[in-house]
């Protein structure tokens, strides 16, 4: 905590602060703290934006370059300048900010940190239609604003689609069944049991055919622009309603965590967010675009989808399930990485396992739509 307090002086100087560590929602290894400027020590000039003197101190992941972090902060500032109030405001450093990005601070190890406005709200895993509609309207406004940012128009194959095609080719060369035989002693038995379940589902649902179709895909060119790439249920916050902290309203109060942002198709964000939500009970057996028909219509009233973008959304969702599991088995079993919260890791894998059979079928249909 002393290190966090020392970091905070770069933004707030020698003010009295209350600093509380928070559990990060993702698995990047970022450290997150809630910071509150004491009421009797508040200095409006130093404390930067935000009501109540409450802020979030967060590190970038260890591999983040200064160029990437500065690009992300530039994107956030420009989106706010375009009127996207769901983007948290960044606090400029009072001292020692990076010359090319005064909202970034590097610690003694070279890790980059930011201080952002704290925006209240709650995340939901199974949003109502009204909540999902509000979220997709906010995302459409964000995408529209991002497309207006300076720079020449960009077009080409989706970088995310190209990466997934290559990962599918790698998976064909070294399938799960082969990697399972290489699992040595000392690996987590619970993870191995989940790997066995995935292999059984994969064989039963003809996963090899789905992966082969992904590996053969020739991506279509489409407009590219800055997108978030990691906008999922935990990163969209809704206003807390009159019932208190246990319930959330129908207005989006914040869209948080921009560290994975990059240039790709807006379909990437739609697939990531829609795929992270549990659809309404009556729509749980429906295809992705049908399950969220009304929220998608609200998105398209503000930003119509191109034909290739629309076909790409279910493809990206399906491949995210299959190749997301591939990533988790690689990290936990092949590389034997250690994560601080094993229960959360198992929970993430379990959710992907529940969707695996449907995702294989969806990948086959969605890939055929590109042929």
C-alpha positions in Angstrom: 0.0 0.0 0.0 2.9 2.4 0.7 3.9 2.0 -3.0 0.4 2.9 -4.1 0.4 5.9 -1.8 3.7 7.1 -3.2 2.4 6.7 -6.7 -0.6 8.8 -5.8 1.5 11.9 -5.0 2.3 12.2 -8.7 -1.4 13.2 -9.2 -2.4 14.7 -5.9 0.7 15.9 -4.1 1.0 15.5 -0.3 -2.7 15.3 0.3 -4.3 12.9 2.8 -5.8 10.0 0.9 -7.7 6.9 1.6 -6.5 4.0 -0.6 -8.3 0.7 -0.9 -7.1 -2.3 -3.1 -9.8 -3.7 -5.4 -10.0 -7.0 -7.1 -9.4 -6.7 -10.8 -12.2 -8.0 -13.0 -9.8 -9.4 -15.6 -6.9 -11.7 -15.6 -4.2 -9.4 -17.1 -2.4 -8.9 -13.7 -3.3 -5.2 -13.5 -3.5 -3.8 -9.9 -6.4 -1.6 -9.0 -7.0 0.7 -6.1 -9.8 3.1 -5.2 -8.5 6.4 -4.0 -10.4 9.0 -2.1 -9.1 12.5 -1.3 -10.0 13.3 2.3 -12.7 15.9 2.5 -10.8 18.2 4.8 -7.7 18.1 2.5 -9.4 18.4 -0.9 -7.7 20.7 -3.3 -9.8 21.1 -6.4 -6.9 22.2 -8.6 -4.9 19.2 -7.7 -7.6 16.6 -7.4 -8.6 16.8 -11.0 -12.1 15.8 -12.3 -14.8 13.8 -10.6 -17.3 14.5 -7.9 -16.5 13.6 -4.3 -12.8 13.3 -4.8 -13.0 9.5 -5.6 -10.7 8.0 -8.3 -9.4 4.7 -9.6 -5.6 4.0 -9.7 -4.8 1.2 -12.1 -1.7 -0.3 -13.7 -1.3 -1.4 -17.3 -0.3 -5.0 -17.8 3.4 -5.6 -17.6 3.9 -6.0 -21.3 2.2 -2.7 -22.3 4.4 -0.3 -24.1 4.5 3.4 -23.5 3.3 3.9 -27.1 0.3 1.7 -26.6 -0.6 3.2 -23.3 -0.3 6.7 -24.6 -2.5 5.8 -27.6 -5.2 4.4 -25.2 -5.2 7.6 -23.2 -5.3 9.7 -26.3 -8.4 7.7 -27.4 -10.1 8.2 -24.0 -9.5 11.9 -24.0 -10.8 12.3 -27.5 -13.9 10.3 -26.8 -14.7 12.5 -23.8 -14.1 15.6 -26.0 -16.7 14.1 -28.4 -19.2 14.0 -25.6 -19.0 10.4 -24.6 -19.5 10.9 -20.8 -19.5 7.1 -20.1 -15.7 7.2 -20.6 -13.9 8.0 -17.3 -12.0 11.2 -17.2 -8.2 10.8 -16.8 -6.3 12.9 -14.2 -3.2 14.7 -15.4 -0.1 14.2 -13.2 1.0 17.2 -11.2 4.6 15.9 -11.6 6.6 13.3 -13.4 4.1 12.4 -16.0 5.4 11.0 -19.3 6.5 13.8 -21.7 4.2 12.5 -24.5 1.3 11.6 -22.2 0.9 13.6 -18.9 -1.8 11.3 -17.6 0.6 8.3 -17.4 3.0 7.6 -14.5 5.8 4.9 -14.5 6.8 3.3 -11.2 10.3 2.1 -10.3 9.8 -1.2 -12.3 8.7 0.6 -15.4 5.0 -0.4 -15.0 2.7 2.3 -16.3 -0.2 3.6 -14.1 -3.2 5.8 -14.6 -5.5 7.8 -12.3 -9.1 8.0 -13.6 -12.4 9.4 -12.4 -14.4 7.0 -10.3 -17.9 6.5 -11.9 -20.5 4.7 -9.7 -22.6 1.9 -11.0 -23.1 -1.8 -11.1 -22.4 -4.5 -13.7 -25.0 -7.2 -14.6 -24.4 -10.6 -16.1 -28.0 -11.1 -17.3 -29.3 -7.6 -18.3 -32.9 -6.8 -19.0 -33.8 -5.9 -22.6 -33.9 -2.2 -21.5 -30.4 -2.4 -20.0 -29.0 -4.2 -23.0 -30.6 -1.6 -25.3 -29.1 1.3 -23.3 -25.7 -0.4 -23.4 -25.8 -0.9 -27.1 -26.9 2.7 -27.7 -24.0 3.9 -25.6 -21.6 1.6 -27.6 -23.0 2.9 -30.9 -22.4 6.5 -29.8 -18.9 5.5 -28.7 -18.1 3.8 -32.0 -19.5 6.7 -34.0 -17.4 9.1 -32.1 -14.3 6.9 -32.5 -14.8 6.8 -36.2 -14.6 10.6 -36.3 -11.2 10.8 -34.8 -8.3 12.3 -36.8 -6.6 10.1 -39.4 -7.3 8.7 -42.8 -10.1 6.1 -43.1 -8.9 2.5 -42.6 -10.1 -0.6 -44.3 -9.0 -4.2 -44.5 -9.5 -7.7 -42.9 -10.2 -7.6 -39.2 -7.0 -8.1 -37.3 -8.9 -10.1 -34.7 -10.3 -12.4 -37.4 -6.8 -12.9 -38.8 -5.4 -13.8 -35.4 -8.2 -16.4 -34.8 -7.6 -17.9 -38.2 -4.0 -18.5 -37.3 -4.9 -19.8 -33.8 -7.3 -22.3 -35.5 -4.4 -23.4 -37.8 -2.2 -23.9 -34.7 -5.0 -25.9 -33.0 -5.3 -28.2 -36.0 -1.6 -28.9 -35.9 -1.6 -29.6 -32.2 -5.1 -30.6 -31.1 -6.4 -30.9 -27.6 -6.3 -34.7 -27.7 -2.5 -34.6 -28.4 -1.9 -32.0 -25.7 -3.9 -34.0 -23.2 -1.4 -36.9 -23.5 1.4 -34.4 -22.7 -0.1 -33.4 -19.4 2.4 -34.5 -16.7 2.1 -35.0 -13.0 1.5 -32.0 -10.8 -1.1 -30.3 -12.9 -4.4 -29.3 -11.3 -6.8 -32.3 -11.4 -9.8 -30.1 -11.6 -8.5 -28.4 -14.7 -7.6 -31.7 -16.3 -11.1 -32.9 -15.7 -12.4 -29.8 -17.5 -10.0 -30.4 -20.4 -11.3 -34.0 -20.7 -14.9 -32.6 -20.8 -13.9 -30.2 -23.5 -12.3 -32.9 -25.6 -15.4 -35.1 -25.3 -17.7 -32.2 -26.4 -15.3 -31.4 -29.2 -15.4 -35.0 -30.6 -19.2 -35.3 -30.2 -19.9 -32.0 -31.9 -17.4 -32.3 -34.7 -15.2 -29.5 -33.4 -12.3 -30.5 -35.8 -14.6 -29.6 -38.8 -15.5 -26.2 -37.3 -11.8 -25.4 -36.5 -10.8 -26.4 -40.0 -13.5 -24.1 -41.5 -12.1 -21.2 -39.4 -8.6 -22.0 -40.5 -9.6 -21.9 -44.2 -11.5 -18.7 -44.0 -10.5 -15.8 -46.3 -11.4 -12.7 -44.3 -13.4 -9.9 -46.2 -12.2 -6.3 -46.0 -14.3 -3.9 -44.0 -14.0 -0.5 -42.3 -11.6 -0.5 -39.3 -11.4 2.1 -36.5 -10.5 2.4 -32.8 -12.6 -0.1 -30.8 -12.4 -1.4 -27.2 -11.9 -5.1 -27.9 -12.5 -6.1 -24.2 -16.0 -4.6 -23.5 -17.8 -7.3 -21.6 -20.4 -7.5 -18.9 -18.1 -6.4 -16.0 -17.0 -3.3 -18.0 -20.5 -1.8 -18.6 -21.9 -0.2 -15.5 -25.5 0.8 -14.9 -26.9 3.4 -12.6 -27.9 2.2 -9.2 -31.6 2.7 -8.9 -33.8 3.8 -5.9 -33.8 0.3 -4.5 -30.2 0.5 -3.4 -26.8 -1.0 -4.2 -28.3 -4.5 -4.9 -30.2 -3.3 -8.0 -29.3 -1.4 -11.1 -31.1 1.0 -13.3 -31.6 1.2 -17.0 -29.1 3.9 -17.8 -25.4 3.2 -18.5 -23.2 5.2 -16.1 -19.8 4.1 -17.3 -17.9 1.9 -19.7 -14.6 1.1 -18.1 -11.2 -0.4 -18.8 -9.7 0.7 -22.2 -6.3 -1.0 -21.9 -7.0 -3.5 -24.6 -8.3 -0.9 -27.1 -6.9 -1.0 -30.6 -7.9 -0.8 -34.3 -10.4 -3.4 -35.5 -14.0 -3.7 -36.6 -16.8 -2.5 -34.2 -18.2 -6.1 -34.7 -15.5 -7.1 -32.3 -17.0 -5.1 -29.4 -20.6 -6.3 -30.2 -19.5 -9.9 -30.2 -17.6 -9.5 -27.0 -20.4 -7.8 -25.1 -23.3 -9.8 -26.4 -21.4 -13.1 -25.8 -20.6 -12.1 -22.2 -24.3 -11.6 -21.3 -26.8 -14.3 -20.4 -29.7 -13.7 -22.8 -33.3 -13.5 -21.6 -34.7 -16.9 -20.6 -37.1 -17.0 -23.6 -34.1 -16.4 -26.0 -31.5 -18.7 -24.5 -31.8 -21.2 -27.4 -31.9 -18.5 -30.1 -29.0 -17.5 -32.3 -27.0 -14.6 -30.9 -28.3 -11.9 -33.2 -31.9 -13.1 -32.6 -31.5 -13.3 -28.9 -30.5 -9.6 -28.8 -32.7 -8.4 -31.7 -34.1 -5.3 -29.9 -30.8 -4.0 -28.5 -29.2 -4.5 -31.9 -31.9 -2.6 -33.6 -31.2 0.3 -31.1 -27.5 0.1 -32.0 -28.3 0.2 -35.7 -30.6 3.2 -35.4 -27.5 5.2 -34.4 -24.8 3.2 -36.3 -26.1 0.8 -39.1 -24.0 -2.4 -39.5 -22.5 -3.3 -42.8 -23.3 -6.7 -44.2 -19.9 -8.1 -43.5 -19.9 -6.6 -39.9 -23.3 -8.2 -39.2 -22.1 -11.7 -40.4 -18.9 -11.3 -38.4 -20.6 -10.8 -35.0 -21.8 -14.4 -34.5 -18.5 -15.7 -36.0 -16.4 -13.7 -33.6 -18.6 -14.8 -30.7 -18.4 -18.5 -31.6 -14.7 -18.5 -32.2 -14.2 -16.6 -28.9 -15.7 -19.6 -27.0 -13.7 -22.3 -28.8 -10.4 -20.4 -28.9 -10.9 -18.8 -25.5 -11.0 -22.4 -24.1 -7.9 -23.1 -26.1 -6.2 -20.2 -24.5 -7.2 -21.2 -21.0 -6.0 -24.8 -21.4 -2.7 -23.5 -22.9 -2.1 -21.1 -20.0 -3.2 -23.4 -17.1 -2.0 -26.8 -18.4 0.6 -26.3 -21.1 2.3 -23.3 -19.5 1.1 -24.0 -15.9 0.7 -20.3 -15.2 -0.5 -19.4 -11.7 -3.5 -17.2 -11.2 -4.3 -15.6 -7.8 -8.0 -16.7 -7.9 -8.3 -20.3 -9.0 -12.1 -20.3 -8.4 -12.6 -17.4 -10.9 -10.4 -19.2 -13.5 -12.5 -22.4 -13.1 -15.7 -20.3 -13.3 -14.6 -18.7 -16.6 -13.7 -22.1 -18.1 -17.0 -23.6 -16.9 -19.0 -20.9 -18.6 -17.1 -21.5 -21.9 -17.6 -25.2 -21.5 -21.4 -24.7 -21.2 -21.4 -22.8 -24.5 -18.9 -25.0 -26.4 -21.2 -27.4 -28.2 -23.4 -24.5 -29.4 -20.4 -22.5 -30.4 -19.1 -25.2 -32.6 -22.4 -25.4 -34.5 -22.5 -21.6 -34.6 -18.9 -21.4 -36.0 -19.8 -23.8 -38.8 -22.9 -21.8 -39.8 -21.2 -18.4 -39.4 -18.1 -19.4 -41.4 -20.3 -20.8 -44.2 -21.9 -17.3 -44.4 -18.6 -15.9 -45.6 -18.2 -18.5 -48.4 
